[in-house]
Amino acid sequence: MRGRHTKTAHSEVLAEVRKALTPEMRAELEVAAVLPDEDINTDDIPEVQDWSGAVRGRFYRPLKKRLTLRIDADVIAYFQQQSPDGGYQTAMNRALREAMLRGLRRRTRGPTGSTAA
C-alpha cells in the first residue's frame, strides 16, 4: 500500500527546498516566472516522442466525495468481473466520467456539429 502525503508533509518539504535555494537561484526563478512561454528556450531539452509509458492522472488527483448510491446488482457484478483484482469502483467512476465528458462535448457543439462560439 502506498504511503499518503499530507498537506503538512508537503509544506514541510517545500519549506526545506526554499531554505536550500541560494539568492542567485531565487533571482533566476523570479525572472523565469514572468517569462512568456514562447520566450523560454527549450532547445537543450529533447522532445518526448514516445508516450507509451506515460501514466494518465499521476499528478492530478480529483477531489473525491463520499456518498451512498444504490446501483443495480447486475451493474456492480459486471464491473467486479471486469476488475478481478479489485478497483471496480475506480472502473465505475471512469465509466461515469467518460459518459459525463461525452455529454459535455455534445452540449458544447452547435446544431451543425461544430463547436459553439
Backbone atoms as SQL, in Angstrom:
CREATE TABLE atoms (id INTEGER PRIMARY KEY, chain TEXT, resi INTEGER, resn TEXT, atom TEXT, x REAL, y REAL, z REAL);
INSERT INTO atoms VALUES
  (1, 'A', 1, 'MET', 'N', 0.840, -1.184, 0.000),
  (2, 'A', 1, 'MET', 'CA', 0.000, 0.000, 0.000),
  (3, 'A', 1, 'MET', 'C', 0.881, 1.242, 0.000),
  (4, 'A', 2, 'ARG', 'N', 0.524, 2.192, -0.811),
  (5, 'A', 2, 'ARG', 'CA', 1.331, 3.410, -0.928),
  (6, 'A', 2, 'ARG', 'C', 1.113, 4.305, 0.280),
  (7, 'A', 3, 'GLY', 'N', 2.166, 5.015, 0.653),
  (8, 'A', 3, 'GLY', 'CA', 2.038, 5.997, 1.719),
  (9, 'A', 3, 'GLY', 'C', 1.311, 7.232, 1.203),
  (10, 'A', 4, 'ARG', 'N', 0.577, 7.853, 2.073),
  (11, 'A', 4, 'ARG', 'CA', -0.158, 9.063, 1.697),
  (12, 'A', 4, 'ARG', 'C', 0.657, 10.285, 2.083),
  (13, 'A', 5, 'HIS', 'N', 0.633, 11.274, 1.214),
  (14, 'A', 5, 'HIS', 'CA', 1.309, 12.532, 1.501),
  (15, 'A', 5, 'HIS', 'C', 0.274, 13.487, 2.063),
  (16, 'A', 6, 'THR', 'N', 0.609, 14.118, 3.152),
  (17, 'A', 6, 'THR', 'CA', -0.311, 15.078, 3.750),
  (18, 'A', 6, 'THR', 'C', 0.087, 16.483, 3.333),
  (19, 'A', 7, 'LYS', 'N', -0.848, 17.403, 3.495),
  (20, 'A', 7, 'LYS', 'CA', -0.535, 18.799, 3.184),
  (21, 'A', 7, 'LYS', 'C', 0.587, 19.296, 4.076),
  (22, 'A', 8, 'THR', 'N', 0.595, 18.856, 5.326),
  (23, 'A', 8, 'THR', 'CA', 1.636, 19.289, 6.260),
  (24, 'A', 8, 'THR', 'C', 3.003, 18.810, 5.788),
  (25, 'A', 9, 'ALA', 'N', 3.097, 17.540, 5.406),
  (26, 'A', 9, 'ALA', 'CA', 4.376, 16.999, 4.942),
  (27, 'A', 9, 'ALA', 'C', 4.828, 17.716, 3.678),
  (28, 'A', 10, 'HIS', 'N', 3.875, 17.987, 2.774),
  (29, 'A', 10, 'HIS', 'CA', 4.201, 18.705, 1.540),
  (30, 'A', 10, 'HIS', 'C', 4.727, 20.098, 1.866),
  (31, 'A', 11, 'SER', 'N', 4.077, 20.786, 2.786),
  (32, 'A', 11, 'SER', 'CA', 4.515, 22.131, 3.180),
  (33, 'A', 11, 'SER', 'C', 5.903, 22.098, 3.792),
  (34, 'A', 12, 'GLU', 'N', 6.174, 21.061, 4.577),
  (35, 'A', 12, 'GLU', 'CA', 7.491, 20.942, 5.203),
  (36, 'A', 12, 'GLU', 'C', 8.576, 20.732, 4.148),
  (37, 'A', 13, 'VAL', 'N', 8.283, 19.922, 3.142),
  (38, 'A', 13, 'VAL', 'CA', 9.249, 19.689, 2.067),
  (39, 'A', 13, 'VAL', 'C', 9.497, 20.987, 1.308),
  (40, 'A', 14, 'LEU', 'N', 8.422, 21.717, 0.990),
  (41, 'A', 14, 'LEU', 'CA', 8.583, 22.996, 0.296),
  (42, 'A', 14, 'LEU', 'C', 9.421, 23.970, 1.111),
  (43, 'A', 15, 'ALA', 'N', 9.207, 24.003, 2.403),
  (44, 'A', 15, 'ALA', 'CA', 9.980, 24.899, 3.266),
  (45, 'A', 15, 'ALA', 'C', 11.467, 24.540, 3.215),
  (46, 'A', 16, 'GLU', 'N', 11.777, 23.243, 3.196),
  (47, 'A', 16, 'GLU', 'CA', 13.174, 22.805, 3.113),
  (48, 'A', 16, 'GLU', 'C', 13.794, 23.195, 1.775),
  (49, 'A', 17, 'VAL', 'N', 13.027, 23.040, 0.702),
  (50, 'A', 17, 'VAL', 'CA', 13.531, 23.404, -0.622),
  (51, 'A', 17, 'VAL', 'C', 13.796, 24.905, -0.673),
  (52, 'A', 18, 'ARG', 'N', 12.871, 25.686, -0.146),
  (53, 'A', 18, 'ARG', 'CA', 13.056, 27.150, -0.156),
  (54, 'A', 18, 'ARG', 'C', 14.308, 27.559, 0.613),
  (55, 'A', 19, 'LYS', 'N', 14.571, 26.885, 1.741),
  (56, 'A', 19, 'LYS', 'CA', 15.765, 27.202, 2.531),
  (57, 'A', 19, 'LYS', 'C', 17.040, 26.892, 1.750),
  (58, 'A', 20, 'ALA', 'N', 16.984, 25.843, 0.909),
  (59, 'A', 20, 'ALA', 'CA', 18.173, 25.414, 0.175),
  (60, 'A', 20, 'ALA', 'C', 18.492, 26.306, -1.016),
  (61, 'A', 21, 'LEU', 'N', 17.539, 27.133, -1.451),
  (62, 'A', 21, 'LEU', 'CA', 17.770, 27.993, -2.611),
  (63, 'A', 21, 'LEU', 'C', 18.720, 29.132, -2.263),
  (64, 'A', 22, 'THR', 'N', 19.692, 29.328, -3.135),
  (65, 'A', 22, 'THR', 'CA', 20.606, 30.456, -2.960),
  (66, 'A', 22, 'THR', 'C', 19.901, 31.718, -3.483),
  (67, 'A', 23, 'PRO', 'N', 20.376, 32.892, -3.113),
  (68, 'A', 23, 'PRO', 'CA', 19.793, 34.121, -3.652),
  (69, 'A', 23, 'PRO', 'C', 19.850, 34.171, -5.184),
  (70, 'A', 24, 'GLU', 'N', 20.927, 33.627, -5.776),
  (71, 'A', 24, 'GLU', 'CA', 21.033, 33.592, -7.232),
  (72, 'A', 24, 'GLU', 'C', 19.940, 32.714, -7.842),
  (73, 'A', 25, 'MET', 'N', 19.697, 31.561, -7.225),
  (74, 'A', 25, 'MET', 'CA', 18.646, 30.659, -7.707),
  (75, 'A', 25, 'MET', 'C', 17.276, 31.323, -7.614),
  (76, 'A', 26, 'ARG', 'N', 17.037, 31.997, -6.500),
  (77, 'A', 26, 'ARG', 'CA', 15.755, 32.697, -6.322),
  (78, 'A', 26, 'ARG', 'C', 15.563, 33.757, -7.418),
  (79, 'A', 27, 'ALA', 'N', 16.634, 34.494, -7.712),
  (80, 'A', 27, 'ALA', 'CA', 16.554, 35.535, -8.741),
  (81, 'A', 27, 'ALA', 'C', 16.253, 34.912, -10.105),
  (82, 'A', 28, 'GLU', 'N', 16.917, 33.811, -10.426),
  (83, 'A', 28, 'GLU', 'CA', 16.652, 33.127, -11.700),
  (84, 'A', 28, 'GLU', 'C', 15.205, 32.658, -11.785),
  (85, 'A', 29, 'LEU', 'N', 14.696, 32.091, -10.717),
  (86, 'A', 29, 'LEU', 'CA', 13.313, 31.610, -10.706),
  (87, 'A', 29, 'LEU', 'C', 12.325, 32.756, -10.866),
  (88, 'A', 30, 'GLU', 'N', 12.599, 33.884, -10.241),
  (89, 'A', 30, 'GLU', 'CA', 11.711, 35.036, -10.364),
  (90, 'A', 30, 'GLU', 'C', 11.678, 35.561, -11.800),
  (91, 'A', 31, 'VAL', 'N', 12.836, 35.575, -12.459),
  (92, 'A', 31, 'VAL', 'CA', 12.897, 36.010, -13.856),
  (93, 'A', 31, 'VAL', 'C', 12.135, 35.023, -14.742),
  (94, 'A', 32, 'ALA', 'N', 12.355, 33.729, -14.520),
  (95, 'A', 32, 'ALA', 'CA', 11.696, 32.709, -15.335),
  (96, 'A', 32, 'ALA', 'C', 10.183, 32.711, -15.132),
  (97, 'A', 33, 'ALA', 'N', 9.726, 33.038, -13.947),
  (98, 'A', 33, 'ALA', 'CA', 8.290, 33.009, -13.647),
  (99, 'A', 33, 'ALA', 'C', 7.496, 34.024, -14.462),
  (100, 'A', 34, 'VAL', 'N', 8.133, 35.130, -14.850),
  (101, 'A', 34, 'VAL', 'CA', 7.409, 36.168, -15.594),
  (102, 'A', 34, 'VAL', 'C', 7.615, 36.086, -17.111),
  (103, 'A', 35, 'LEU', 'N', 8.476, 35.142, -17.559),
  (104, 'A', 35, 'LEU', 'CA', 8.711, 34.992, -18.993),
  (105, 'A', 35, 'LEU', 'C', 7.509, 34.366, -19.685),
  (106, 'A', 36, 'PRO', 'N', 7.110, 34.906, -20.845),
  (107, 'A', 36, 'PRO', 'CA', 6.072, 34.225, -21.634),
  (108, 'A', 36, 'PRO', 'C', 6.630, 32.887, -22.149),
  (109, 'A', 37, 'ASP', 'N', 5.760, 31.897, -22.331),
  (110, 'A', 37, 'ASP', 'CA', 6.198, 30.568, -22.765),
  (111, 'A', 37, 'ASP', 'C', 7.045, 30.616, -24.028),
  (112, 'A', 38, 'GLU', 'N', 6.650, 31.451, -24.989),
  (113, 'A', 38, 'GLU', 'CA', 7.371, 31.472, -26.264),
  (114, 'A', 38, 'GLU', 'C', 8.799, 32.027, -26.126),
  (115, 'A', 39, 'ASP', 'N', 9.099, 32.708, -25.024),
  (116, 'A', 39, 'ASP', 'CA', 10.440, 33.244, -24.812),
  (117, 'A', 39, 'ASP', 'C', 11.364, 32.287, -24.058),
  (118, 'A', 40, 'ILE', 'N', 10.843, 31.138, -23.649),
  (119, 'A', 40, 'ILE', 'CA', 11.656, 30.173, -22.908),
  (120, 'A', 40, 'ILE', 'C', 12.342, 29.246, -23.908),
  (121, 'A', 41, 'ASN', 'N', 13.675, 29.204, -23.856),
  (122, 'A', 41, 'ASN', 'CA', 14.467, 28.388, -24.768),
  (123, 'A', 41, 'ASN', 'C', 14.512, 26.952, -24.248),
  (124, 'A', 42, 'THR', 'N', 13.926, 26.022, -25.012),
  (125, 'A', 42, 'THR', 'CA', 13.934, 24.611, -24.629),
  (126, 'A', 42, 'THR', 'C', 14.749, 23.770, -25.604),
  (127, 'A', 43, 'ASP', 'N', 15.665, 24.404, -26.338),
  (128, 'A', 43, 'ASP', 'CA', 16.473, 23.694, -27.333),
  (129, 'A', 43, 'ASP', 'C', 17.302, 22.563, -26.728),
  (130, 'A', 44, 'ASP', 'N', 17.700, 22.700, -25.461),
  (131, 'A', 44, 'ASP', 'CA', 18.547, 21.679, -24.842),
  (132, 'A', 44, 'ASP', 'C', 17.731, 20.539, -24.232),
  (133, 'A', 45, 'ILE', 'N', 16.406, 20.585, -24.367),
  (134, 'A', 45, 'ILE', 'CA', 15.544, 19.534, -23.831),
  (135, 'A', 45, 'ILE', 'C', 14.965, 18.747, -25.011),
  (136, 'A', 46, 'PRO', 'N', 15.266, 17.457, -25.102),
  (137, 'A', 46, 'PRO', 'CA', 14.740, 16.693, -26.233),
  (138, 'A', 46, 'PRO', 'C', 13.220, 16.547, -26.131),
  (139, 'A', 47, 'GLU', 'N', 12.552, 16.619, -27.285),
  (140, 'A', 47, 'GLU', 'CA', 11.106, 16.463, -27.316),
  (141, 'A', 47, 'GLU', 'C', 10.755, 15.002, -27.088),
  (142, 'A', 48, 'VAL', 'N', 9.781, 14.754, -26.226),
  (143, 'A', 48, 'VAL', 'CA', 9.344, 13.390, -25.956),
  (144, 'A', 48, 'VAL', 'C', 8.451, 12.945, -27.110),
  (145, 'A', 49, 'GLN', 'N', 8.842, 11.872, -27.778),
  (146, 'A', 49, 'GLN', 'CA', 8.078, 11.352, -28.911),
  (147, 'A', 49, 'GLN', 'C', 7.265, 10.123, -28.515),
  (148, 'A', 50, 'ASP', 'N', 7.769, 9.347, -27.565),
  (149, 'A', 50, 'ASP', 'CA', 7.125, 8.096, -27.176),
  (150, 'A', 50, 'ASP', 'C', 6.471, 8.254, -25.805),
  (151, 'A', 51, 'TRP', 'N', 5.159, 8.282, -25.789),
  (152, 'A', 51, 'TRP', 'CA', 4.407, 8.450, -24.548),
  (153, 'A', 51, 'TRP', 'C', 3.787, 7.134, -24.094),
  (154, 'A', 52, 'SER', 'N', 4.258, 5.998, -24.631),
  (155, 'A', 52, 'SER', 'CA', 3.639, 4.705, -24.319),
  (156, 'A', 52, 'SER', 'C', 3.759, 4.346, -22.838),
  (157, 'A', 53, 'GLY', 'N', 4.771, 4.827, -22.159),
  (158, 'A', 53, 'GLY', 'CA', 4.933, 4.511, -20.738),
  (159, 'A', 53, 'GLY', 'C', 4.337, 5.546, -19.812),
  (160, 'A', 54, 'ALA', 'N', 3.676, 6.551, -20.378),
  (161, 'A', 54, 'ALA', 'CA', 3.105, 7.619, -19.553),
  (162, 'A', 54, 'ALA', 'C', 1.922, 7.104, -18.737),
  (163, 'A', 55, 'VAL', 'N', 1.732, 7.694, -17.580),
  (164, 'A', 55, 'VAL', 'CA', 0.627, 7.328, -16.701),
  (165, 'A', 55, 'VAL', 'C', -0.304, 8.528, -16.592),
  (166, 'A', 56, 'ARG', 'N', -1.535, 8.348, -17.049),
  (167, 'A', 56, 'ARG', 'CA', -2.522, 9.427, -17.005),
  (168, 'A', 56, 'ARG', 'C', -2.952, 9.669, -15.556),
  (169, 'A', 57, 'GLY', 'N', -3.013, 10.934, -15.179),
  (170, 'A', 57, 'GLY', 'CA', -3.512, 11.301, -13.860),
  (171, 'A', 57, 'GLY', 'C', -2.542, 11.063, -12.718),
  (172, 'A', 58, 'ARG', 'N', -1.280, 10.862, -13.005),
  (173, 'A', 58, 'ARG', 'CA', -0.310, 10.561, -11.955),
  (174, 'A', 58, 'ARG', 'C', -0.152, 11.707, -10.963),
  (175, 'A', 59, 'PHE', 'N', -0.226, 12.934, -11.436),
  (176, 'A', 59, 'PHE', 'CA', -0.007, 14.076, -10.557),
  (177, 'A', 59, 'PHE', 'C', -1.289, 14.825, -10.248),
  (178, 'A', 60, 'TYR', 'N', -2.379, 14.432, -10.880),
  (179, 'A', 60, 'TYR', 'CA', -3.653, 15.094, -10.636),
  (180, 'A', 60, 'TYR', 'C', -4.570, 14.142, -9.899),
  (181, 'A', 61, 'ARG', 'N', -5.055, 14.541, -8.773),
  (182, 'A', 61, 'ARG', 'CA', -5.983, 13.739, -8.001),
  (183, 'A', 61, 'ARG', 'C', -7.249, 14.562, -7.794),
  (184, 'A', 62, 'PRO', 'N', -8.326, 14.205, -8.500),
  (185, 'A', 62, 'PRO', 'CA', -9.556, 14.967, -8.313),
  (186, 'A', 62, 'PRO', 'C', -10.104, 14.769, -6.907),
  (187, 'A', 63, 'LEU', 'N', -10.820, 15.744, -6.444),
  (188, 'A', 63, 'LEU', 'CA', -11.432, 15.679, -5.130),
  (189, 'A', 63, 'LEU', 'C', -12.482, 14.584, -5.132),
  (190, 'A', 64, 'LYS', 'N', -12.406, 13.677, -4.182),
  (191, 'A', 64, 'LYS', 'CA', -13.379, 12.594, -4.068),
  (192, 'A', 64, 'LYS', 'C', -14.388, 12.968, -2.981),
  (193, 'A', 65, 'LYS', 'N', -15.614, 12.530, -3.192),
  (194, 'A', 65, 'LYS', 'CA', -16.671, 12.825, -2.231),
  (195, 'A', 65, 'LYS', 'C', -17.396, 11.526, -1.915),
  (196, 'A', 66, 'ARG', 'N', -17.539, 11.225, -0.633),
  (197, 'A', 66, 'ARG', 'CA', -18.215, 10.008, -0.212),
  (198, 'A', 66, 'ARG', 'C', -19.722, 10.229, -0.296),
  (199, 'A', 67, 'LEU', 'N', -20.424, 9.228, -0.876),
  (200, 'A', 67, 'LEU', 'CA', -21.874, 9.296, -0.889),
  (201, 'A', 67, 'LEU', 'C', -22.433, 7.893, -0.949),
  (202, 'A', 68, 'THR', 'N', -23.661, 7.750, -0.551),
  (203, 'A', 68, 'THR', 'CA', -24.349, 6.474, -0.634),
  (204, 'A', 68, 'THR', 'C', -25.129, 6.464, -1.936),
  (205, 'A', 69, 'LEU', 'N', -24.972, 5.375, -2.702),
  (206, 'A', 69, 'LEU', 'CA', -25.566, 5.299, -4.026),
  (207, 'A', 69, 'LEU', 'C', -26.115, 3.898, -4.225),
  (208, 'A', 70, 'ARG', 'N', -27.337, 3.802, -4.682),
  (209, 'A', 70, 'ARG', 'CA', -27.939, 2.493, -4.950),
  (210, 'A', 70, 'ARG', 'C', -27.768, 2.188, -6.436),
  (211, 'A', 71, 'ILE', 'N', -27.069, 1.081, -6.711),
  (212, 'A', 71, 'ILE', 'CA', -26.764, 0.689, -8.087),
  (213, 'A', 71, 'ILE', 'C', -27.280, -0.731, -8.294),
  (214, 'A', 72, 'ASP', 'N', -27.826, -0.996, -9.467),
  (215, 'A', 72, 'ASP', 'CA', -28.343, -2.331, -9.772),
  (216, 'A', 72, 'ASP', 'C', -27.259, -3.383, -9.567),
  (217, 'A', 73, 'ALA', 'N', -27.656, -4.538, -9.012),
  (218, 'A', 73, 'ALA', 'CA', -26.714, -5.610, -8.687),
  (219, 'A', 73, 'ALA', 'C', -25.976, -6.117, -9.918),
  (220, 'A', 74, 'ASP', 'N', -26.669, -6.185, -11.053),
  (221, 'A', 74, 'ASP', 'CA', -26.001, -6.693, -12.260),
  (222, 'A', 74, 'ASP', 'C', -24.928, -5.729, -12.769),
  (223, 'A', 75, 'VAL', 'N', -25.138, -4.434, -12.552),
  (224, 'A', 75, 'VAL', 'CA', -24.136, -3.437, -12.959),
  (225, 'A', 75, 'VAL', 'C', -22.895, -3.591, -12.078),
  (226, 'A', 76, 'ILE', 'N', -23.110, -3.743, -10.779),
  (227, 'A', 76, 'ILE', 'CA', -21.975, -3.930, -9.860),
  (228, 'A', 76, 'ILE', 'C', -21.230, -5.218, -10.210),
  (229, 'A', 77, 'ALA', 'N', -21.973, -6.302, -10.467),
  (230, 'A', 77, 'ALA', 'CA', -21.350, -7.582, -10.808),
  (231, 'A', 77, 'ALA', 'C', -20.509, -7.452, -12.077),
  (232, 'A', 78, 'TYR', 'N', -21.023, -6.722, -13.057),
  (233, 'A', 78, 'TYR', 'CA', -20.276, -6.526, -14.302),
  (234, 'A', 78, 'TYR', 'C', -18.932, -5.859, -14.018),
  (235, 'A', 79, 'PHE', 'N', -18.943, -4.776, -13.266),
  (236, 'A', 79, 'PHE', 'CA', -17.694, -4.053, -13.003),
  (237, 'A', 79, 'PHE', 'C', -16.758, -4.881, -12.122),
  (238, 'A', 80, 'GLN', 'N', -17.311, -5.658, -11.204),
  (239, 'A', 80, 'GLN', 'CA', -16.457, -6.520, -10.385),
  (240, 'A', 80, 'GLN', 'C', -15.800, -7.599, -11.235),
  (241, 'A', 81, 'GLN', 'N', -16.520, -8.143, -12.222),
  (242, 'A', 81, 'GLN', 'CA', -15.937, -9.143, -13.118),
  (243, 'A', 81, 'GLN', 'C', -14.858, -8.524, -14.002),
  (244, 'A', 82, 'GLN', 'N', -15.040, -7.275, -14.378),
  (245, 'A', 82, 'GLN', 'CA', -14.048, -6.586, -15.213),
  (246, 'A', 82, 'GLN', 'C', -12.792, -6.245, -14.429),
  (247, 'A', 83, 'SER', 'N', -12.913, -6.202, -13.106),
  (248, 'A', 83, 'SER', 'CA', -11.789, -5.825, -12.238),
  (249, 'A', 83, 'SER', 'C', -11.596, -6.906, -11.176),
  (250, 'A', 84, 'PRO', 'N', -11.090, -8.097, -11.541),
  (251, 'A', 84, 'PRO', 'CA', -10.991, -9.190, -10.575),
  (252, 'A', 84, 'PRO', 'C', -10.039, -8.904, -9.415),
  (253, 'A', 85, 'ASP', 'N', -9.093, -8.006, -9.600),
  (254, 'A', 85, 'ASP', 'CA', -8.147, -7.673, -8.526),
  (255, 'A', 85, 'ASP', 'C', -8.628, -6.500, -7.688),
  (256, 'A', 86, 'GLY', 'N', -9.900, -6.177, -7.759),
  (257, 'A', 86, 'GLY', 'CA', -10.424, -5.009, -7.059),
  (258, 'A', 86, 'GLY', 'C', -10.393, -3.816, -7.990),
  (259, 'A', 87, 'GLY', 'N', -10.727, -2.676, -7.483),
  (260, 'A', 87, 'GLY', 'CA', -10.704, -1.476, -8.302),
  (261, 'A', 87, 'GLY', 'C', -11.957, -1.287, -9.132),
  (262, 'A', 88, 'TYR', 'N', -13.020, -2.040, -8.802),
  (263, 'A', 88, 'TYR', 'CA', -14.237, -1.899, -9.595),
  (264, 'A', 88, 'TYR', 'C', -14.874, -0.534, -9.408),
  (265, 'A', 89, 'GLN', 'N', -14.706, 0.068, -8.233),
  (266, 'A', 89, 'GLN', 'CA', -15.260, 1.407, -8.020),
  (267, 'A', 89, 'GLN', 'C', -14.549, 2.426, -8.891),
  (268, 'A', 90, 'THR', 'N', -13.245, 2.265, -9.052),
  (269, 'A', 90, 'THR', 'CA', -12.485, 3.140, -9.943),
  (270, 'A', 90, 'THR', 'C', -12.958, 2.966, -11.373),
  (271, 'A', 91, 'ALA', 'N', -13.217, 1.711, -11.782),
  (272, 'A', 91, 'ALA', 'CA', -13.712, 1.453, -13.139),
  (273, 'A', 91, 'ALA', 'C', -15.086, 2.085, -13.332),
  (274, 'A', 92, 'MET', 'N', -15.934, 2.019, -12.318),
  (275, 'A', 92, 'MET', 'CA', -17.258, 2.644, -12.407),
  (276, 'A', 92, 'MET', 'C', -17.122, 4.160, -12.506),
  (277, 'A', 93, 'ASN', 'N', -16.229, 4.724, -11.727),
  (278, 'A', 93, 'ASN', 'CA', -16.011, 6.165, -11.768),
  (279, 'A', 93, 'ASN', 'C', -15.503, 6.580, -13.141),
  (280, 'A', 94, 'ARG', 'N', -14.601, 5.772, -13.715),
  (281, 'A', 94, 'ARG', 'CA', -14.053, 6.071, -15.032),
  (282, 'A', 94, 'ARG', 'C', -15.168, 6.039, -16.092),
  (283, 'A', 95, 'ALA', 'N', -16.060, 5.041, -16.004),
  (284, 'A', 95, 'ALA', 'CA', -17.166, 4.948, -16.961),
  (285, 'A', 95, 'ALA', 'C', -18.110, 6.147, -16.812),
  (286, 'A', 96, 'LEU', 'N', -18.374, 6.548, -15.581),
  (287, 'A', 96, 'LEU', 'CA', -19.223, 7.723, -15.362),
  (288, 'A', 96, 'LEU', 'C', -18.566, 8.990, -15.891),
  (289, 'A', 97, 'ARG', 'N', -17.257, 9.113, -15.689),
  (290, 'A', 97, 'ARG', 'CA', -16.541, 10.293, -16.190),
  (291, 'A', 97, 'ARG', 'C', -16.587, 10.345, -17.717),
  (292, 'A', 98, 'GLU', 'N', -16.391, 9.192, -18.376),
  (293, 'A', 98, 'GLU', 'CA', -16.450, 9.160, -19.842),
  (294, 'A', 98, 'GLU', 'C', -17.834, 9.574, -20.337),
  (295, 'A', 99, 'ALA', 'N', -18.879, 9.092, -19.668),
  (296, 'A', 99, 'ALA', 'CA', -20.247, 9.482, -20.048),
  (297, 'A', 99, 'ALA', 'C', -20.456, 10.974, -19.826),
  (298, 'A', 100, 'MET', 'N', -19.938, 11.497, -18.721),
  (299, 'A', 100, 'MET', 'CA', -20.058, 12.922, -18.426),
  (300, 'A', 100, 'MET', 'C', -19.362, 13.751, -19.505),
  (301, 'A', 101, 'LEU', 'N', -18.141, 13.364, -19.873),
  (302, 'A', 101, 'LEU', 'CA', -17.391, 14.120, -20.877),
  (303, 'A', 101, 'LEU', 'C', -18.072, 14.063, -22.238),
  (304, 'A', 102, 'ARG', 'N', -18.621, 12.887, -22.607),
  (305, 'A', 102, 'ARG', 'CA', -19.374, 12.799, -23.863),
  (306, 'A', 102, 'ARG', 'C', -20.555, 13.764, -23.842),
  (307, 'A', 103, 'GLY', 'N', -21.278, 13.816, -22.723),
  (308, 'A', 103, 'GLY', 'CA', -22.408, 14.735, -22.606),
  (309, 'A', 103, 'GLY', 'C', -21.981, 16.183, -22.693),
  (310, 'A', 104, 'LEU', 'N', -20.860, 16.516, -22.056),
  (311, 'A', 104, 'LEU', 'CA', -20.362, 17.889, -22.114),
  (312, 'A', 104, 'LEU', 'C', -19.953, 18.262, -23.528),
  (313, 'A', 105, 'ARG', 'N', -19.305, 17.327, -24.238),
  (314, 'A', 105, 'ARG', 'CA', -18.907, 17.606, -25.620),
  (315, 'A', 105, 'ARG', 'C', -20.132, 17.814, -26.501),
  (316, 'A', 106, 'ARG', 'N', -21.160, 16.989, -26.319),
  (317, 'A', 106, 'ARG', 'CA', -22.386, 17.151, -27.109),
  (318, 'A', 106, 'ARG', 'C', -23.042, 18.490, -26.836),
  (319, 'A', 107, 'ARG', 'N', -23.022, 18.918, -25.579),
  (320, 'A', 107, 'ARG', 'CA', -23.666, 20.174, -25.205),
  (321, 'A', 107, 'ARG', 'C', -22.942, 21.387, -25.772),
  (322, 'A', 108, 'THR', 'N', -21.609, 21.277, -25.959),
  (323, 'A', 108, 'THR', 'CA', -20.853, 22.435, -26.457),
  (324, 'A', 108, 'THR', 'C', -20.855, 22.506, -27.979),
  (325, 'A', 109, 'ARG', 'N', -21.424, 21.528, -28.644),
  (326, 'A', 109, 'ARG', 'CA', -21.474, 21.542, -30.106),
  (327, 'A', 109, 'ARG', 'C', -22.764, 22.203, -30.545),
  (328, 'A', 110, 'GLY', 'N', -22.642, 22.983, -31.603),
  (329, 'A', 110, 'GLY', 'CA', -23.813, 23.651, -32.166),
  (330, 'A', 110, 'GLY', 'C', -24.632, 22.675, -32.984),
  (331, 'A', 111, 'PRO', 'N', -25.713, 23.139, -33.595),
  (332, 'A', 111, 'PRO', 'CA', -26.602, 22.269, -34.372),
  (333, 'A', 111, 'PRO', 'C', -25.935, 21.644, -35.586),
  (334, 'A', 112, 'THR', 'N', -24.849, 22.227, -36.099),
  (335, 'A', 112, 'THR', 'CA', -24.172, 21.678, -37.276),
  (336, 'A', 112, 'THR', 'C', -23.045, 20.744, -36.882),
  (337, 'A', 113, 'GLY', 'N', -22.838, 20.555, -35.574),
  (338, 'A', 113, 'GLY', 'CA', -21.755, 19.686, -35.115),
  (339, 'A', 113, 'GLY', 'C', -20.474, 20.420, -34.839),
  (340, 'A', 114, 'SER', 'N', -20.424, 21.716, -35.151),
  (341, 'A', 114, 'SER', 'CA', -19.221, 22.486, -34.865),
  (342, 'A', 114, 'SER', 'C', -19.292, 23.017, -33.446),
  (343, 'A', 115, 'THR', 'N', -18.172, 23.353, -32.893),
  (344, 'A', 115, 'THR', 'CA', -18.120, 23.881, -31.531),
  (345, 'A', 115, 'THR', 'C', -18.830, 25.220, -31.481),
  (346, 'A', 116, 'ALA', 'N', -19.698, 25.364, -30.463),
  (347, 'A', 116, 'ALA', 'CA', -20.439, 26.607, -30.309),
  (348, 'A', 116, 'ALA', 'C', -19.500, 27.729, -29.928),
  (349, 'A', 117, 'ALA', 'N', -19.781, 28.918, -30.435),
  (350, 'A', 117, 'ALA', 'CA', -18.911, 30.082, -30.167),
  (351, 'A', 117, 'ALA', 'C', -19.272, 30.733, -28.872);
